[in-house]
Amino acid sequence: MEYGKNKAPVVVAKGQGELAEMILEEARRHGVYIAKDPQLVAMLSELDLEQEIPERLYTAVAVILSWAYWLKGMRPGDEVKDSN
């Protein structure tokens, strides 16, 4: 998922099996934090690439994003400040 300047998080990568493992490995190489949530994965897997996260998943995604921000020592909005 990606958020940044988008009004809602967007699906930027998805895959199953070996492709999923490659995506995870690439994410790890870039310091992306990975949360294991099978229920959220099942819901997100129904979405297409570049599709915004639907409102019904906002709470679940917000929990994951807040965890990722906390681990990086960031606050919401910091990603926008860094890109200017």
Residue frames as a rotation matrix with the C-alpha (Angstrom) as fourth column:
MET 1
0.581 0.814 0.000 0.00
0.814 -0.581 0.000 0.00
0.000 0.000 -1.000 0.00
GLU 2
-0.678 -0.691 0.250 1.02
0.686 -0.717 -0.124 3.55
0.265 0.087 0.960 -0.54
TYR 3
0.340 0.789 -0.512 -0.50
0.885 -0.452 -0.109 6.64
-0.317 -0.417 -0.852 1.01
GLY 4
-0.657 -0.754 0.016 1.62
0.715 -0.616 0.329 9.77
-0.238 0.228 0.944 0.76
LYS 5
-0.896 0.248 -0.368 -0.20
-0.297 -0.951 0.083 12.42
-0.329 0.183 0.926 -1.28
ASN 6
-0.679 0.705 -0.206 -3.14
0.181 0.433 0.883 10.18
0.711 0.562 -0.422 -2.18
LYS 7
-0.191 0.686 0.702 -6.48
-0.823 -0.501 0.266 10.82
0.534 -0.527 0.661 -0.49
ALA 8
0.760 0.355 0.544 -6.57
-0.593 0.722 0.357 7.14
-0.266 -0.593 0.760 0.50
PRO 9
-0.240 -0.867 0.436 -3.99
-0.484 0.496 0.721 4.34
-0.841 -0.038 -0.539 0.57
VAL 10
0.525 0.310 -0.793 -3.51
-0.851 0.176 -0.494 2.61
-0.014 0.934 0.356 -2.80
VAL 11
0.712 -0.277 0.645 -2.55
0.133 0.955 0.264 -0.99
-0.689 -0.102 0.717 -3.61
VAL 12
0.465 -0.620 -0.632 0.90
-0.848 -0.517 -0.116 -0.80
-0.254 0.590 -0.766 -5.24
ALA 13
-0.584 -0.620 -0.524 1.92
-0.723 0.691 -0.012 -4.49
0.370 0.372 -0.851 -5.28
LYS 14
0.296 0.630 0.718 0.25
-0.816 0.558 -0.153 -7.86
-0.497 -0.541 0.679 -4.94
GLY 15
-0.167 -0.337 -0.927 0.95
-0.773 0.628 -0.089 -11.47
0.612 0.701 -0.366 -5.70
GLN 16
0.806 0.406 0.431 0.65
-0.579 0.688 0.436 -15.06
-0.119 -0.601 0.790 -4.56
GLY 17
0.903 -0.418 0.103 3.18
0.421 0.907 -0.004 -17.80
-0.091 0.047 0.995 -3.91
GLU 18
0.039 -0.995 0.096 6.65
0.986 0.054 0.158 -17.13
-0.163 0.089 0.983 -5.28
LEU 19
-0.125 -0.026 0.992 5.71
0.501 -0.865 0.040 -13.65
0.857 0.502 0.121 -6.52
ALA 20
0.847 0.472 0.246 4.44
0.003 -0.467 0.884 -12.74
0.532 -0.748 -0.396 -3.05
GLU 21
0.662 -0.674 -0.327 7.72
0.654 0.306 0.692 -13.92
-0.366 -0.672 0.643 -1.52
MET 22
-0.239 -0.759 0.606 9.68
0.934 -0.351 -0.071 -11.80
0.267 0.549 0.792 -4.01
ILE 23
0.265 0.424 0.866 7.57
0.166 -0.905 0.392 -8.74
0.950 0.040 -0.311 -3.14
LEU 24
0.986 0.115 -0.119 8.14
0.126 -0.058 0.990 -9.33
0.107 -0.992 -0.072 0.58
GLU 25
0.292 -0.953 -0.083 11.89
0.911 0.251 0.328 -9.77
-0.292 -0.171 0.941 0.09
GLU 26
-0.259 -0.342 0.903 12.09
0.687 -0.723 -0.076 -6.54
0.679 0.601 0.422 -1.91
ALA 27
0.646 0.565 0.513 10.10
0.000 -0.673 0.740 -4.75
0.763 -0.478 -0.435 0.78
ARG 28
0.851 -0.382 -0.360 12.49
0.470 0.247 0.848 -6.02
-0.235 -0.891 0.390 3.46
ARG 29
-0.065 -0.934 0.350 15.50
0.996 -0.083 -0.036 -4.82
0.063 0.346 0.936 1.42
HIS 30
-0.303 0.026 0.953 13.97
0.319 -0.939 0.127 -1.34
0.898 0.342 0.276 1.39
GLY 31
-0.981 -0.180 -0.071 13.19
0.116 -0.254 -0.960 -1.32
0.155 -0.950 0.270 5.11
VAL 32
-0.259 0.958 0.119 9.43
-0.643 -0.263 0.719 -1.68
0.720 0.110 0.685 4.68
TYR 33
-0.748 0.079 0.659 7.79
-0.571 0.428 -0.700 -3.04
-0.337 -0.900 -0.275 7.81
ILE 34
-0.550 0.522 -0.652 5.67
-0.328 0.583 0.743 -6.13
0.768 0.623 -0.149 7.22
ALA 35
-0.424 0.532 0.733 2.59
-0.838 0.076 -0.541 -6.91
-0.343 -0.843 0.414 9.29
LYS 36
-0.939 0.154 -0.309 1.12
0.008 0.905 0.425 -10.40
0.345 0.396 -0.851 9.25
ASP 37
-0.509 0.855 0.097 -2.66
-0.475 -0.185 -0.860 -10.17
-0.717 -0.484 0.501 9.22
PRO 38
-0.897 0.086 0.434 -4.30
0.346 0.748 0.567 -13.00
-0.275 0.659 -0.700 7.23
GLN 39
0.077 0.997 -0.010 -7.78
0.814 -0.068 -0.577 -11.44
-0.576 0.036 -0.817 7.40
LEU 40
0.367 -0.006 -0.930 -6.55
-0.244 -0.966 -0.090 -8.09
-0.898 0.260 -0.356 6.07
VAL 41
-0.735 -0.667 -0.126 -4.52
-0.346 0.208 0.915 -9.87
-0.584 0.716 -0.383 3.37
ALA 42
-0.570 0.591 0.571 -7.65
0.729 0.685 0.019 -11.74
-0.379 0.427 -0.821 2.26
MET 43
0.479 0.799 -0.364 -9.63
0.546 -0.596 -0.589 -8.50
-0.687 0.083 -0.722 2.00
LEU 44
0.170 -0.499 -0.850 -6.84
-0.488 -0.792 0.367 -6.59
-0.856 0.352 -0.378 0.25
SER 45
-0.741 -0.505 0.442 -6.24
0.069 0.598 0.798 -9.43
-0.668 0.622 -0.409 -2.21
GLU 46
0.080 0.871 0.485 -9.67
0.838 0.205 -0.506 -8.72
-0.540 0.447 -0.713 -3.68
LEU 47
0.635 0.132 -0.761 -8.48
-0.073 -0.971 -0.229 -5.28
-0.769 0.201 -0.607 -4.81
ASP 48
0.769 -0.372 0.519 -6.76
0.608 0.176 -0.774 -4.41
0.197 0.911 0.362 -8.08
LEU 49
-0.306 -0.929 -0.208 -3.37
0.931 -0.337 0.139 -2.73
-0.199 -0.152 0.968 -8.43
GLU 50
-0.917 -0.162 0.364 -3.59
0.235 -0.958 0.165 1.07
0.322 0.236 0.917 -8.17
GLN 51
0.092 0.995 0.040 -7.03
0.376 -0.072 0.924 0.76
0.922 -0.070 -0.380 -6.57
GLU 52
-0.414 -0.137 0.900 -7.71
-0.659 -0.637 -0.400 2.92
0.628 -0.759 0.174 -3.52
ILE 53
-0.935 0.108 -0.337 -8.44
0.308 0.718 -0.624 1.09
0.175 -0.688 -0.705 -0.30
PRO 54
-0.139 0.961 0.240 -12.23
0.284 -0.194 0.939 1.07
0.949 0.198 -0.246 0.19
GLU 55
-0.143 0.156 0.977 -13.71
-0.704 -0.710 0.011 2.92
0.696 -0.686 0.212 3.13
ARG 56
0.838 0.544 -0.049 -14.76
-0.371 0.631 0.681 -0.37
0.401 -0.553 0.730 4.78
LEU 57
0.548 -0.714 -0.436 -11.04
0.716 0.670 -0.196 -1.19
0.432 -0.204 0.878 5.29
TYR 58
0.345 -0.429 0.835 -9.95
-0.187 -0.903 -0.387 2.24
0.920 -0.022 -0.392 6.57
THR 59
0.753 -0.026 0.657 -9.82
-0.657 -0.090 0.749 1.20
0.040 -0.996 -0.084 10.23
ALA 60
0.849 -0.449 0.279 -7.75
0.368 0.881 0.298 -1.93
-0.379 -0.151 0.913 9.60
VAL 61
0.393 -0.722 0.569 -5.37
0.709 -0.156 -0.687 -0.07
0.586 0.674 0.451 7.30
ALA 62
0.545 -0.153 0.824 -5.11
-0.393 -0.915 0.090 2.84
0.740 -0.373 -0.559 9.77
VAL 63
0.906 -0.221 0.361 -3.95
-0.255 0.395 0.882 0.43
-0.338 -0.892 0.302 12.48
ILE 64
0.575 -0.716 0.397 -1.23
0.799 0.596 -0.082 -0.96
-0.178 0.364 0.914 10.18
LEU 65
0.336 -0.446 0.830 -0.14
0.431 -0.711 -0.556 2.52
0.838 0.544 -0.047 9.04
SER 66
0.748 -0.052 0.662 0.00
-0.528 -0.650 0.546 3.85
0.402 -0.758 -0.514 12.61
TRP 67
0.843 -0.472 0.258 2.15
0.178 0.698 0.693 0.87
-0.508 -0.538 0.673 13.59
ALA 68
0.394 -0.708 0.587 4.49
0.897 0.156 -0.414 1.51
0.201 0.689 0.696 10.65
TYR 69
0.482 -0.181 0.857 4.74
-0.039 -0.982 -0.185 5.23
0.875 0.055 -0.480 11.48
TRP 70
0.896 -0.100 0.432 5.47
-0.442 -0.100 0.892 4.42
-0.046 -0.990 -0.134 15.13
LEU 71
0.707 -0.656 0.264 8.22
0.569 0.750 0.337 1.94
-0.419 -0.088 0.904 14.19
LYS 72
0.158 -0.644 0.749 9.86
0.853 -0.293 -0.432 4.57
0.497 0.707 0.503 11.95
GLY 73
-0.403 -0.260 -0.878 9.52
0.775 -0.607 -0.176 7.31
-0.487 -0.751 0.445 14.57
MET 74
-0.915 0.126 0.383 7.27
0.198 -0.687 0.699 9.26
0.351 0.716 0.604 12.20
ARG 75
-0.459 0.849 -0.262 3.97
0.129 -0.227 -0.965 11.05
-0.879 -0.477 -0.006 12.52
PRO 76
0.186 0.595 0.782 1.24
0.917 0.181 -0.356 11.26
-0.354 0.783 -0.511 9.87
GLY 77
0.984 0.137 -0.112 2.16
0.078 -0.904 -0.421 14.02
-0.158 0.406 -0.900 7.41
ASP 78
0.269 -0.960 -0.081 5.93
-0.279 -0.158 0.947 13.45
-0.922 -0.232 -0.311 7.74
GLU 79
-0.131 -0.317 0.939 5.99
0.711 0.630 0.312 11.57
-0.691 0.709 0.143 4.41
VAL 80
0.722 0.441 0.533 4.58
0.686 -0.554 -0.471 14.64
0.087 0.706 -0.702 2.65
LYS 81
0.863 -0.446 -0.236 7.16
-0.299 -0.829 0.473 16.94
-0.407 -0.338 -0.849 4.26
ASP 82
0.037 -0.912 0.409 10.01
0.042 0.411 0.911 14.63
-0.998 -0.017 0.053 3.18
SER 83
0.026 0.010 1.000 8.91
0.910 0.413 -0.028 14.65
-0.413 0.911 0.002 -0.48
ASN 84
0.937 0.348 0.036 8.88
0.335 -0.863 -0.378 18.45
-0.100 0.366 -0.925 -0.87
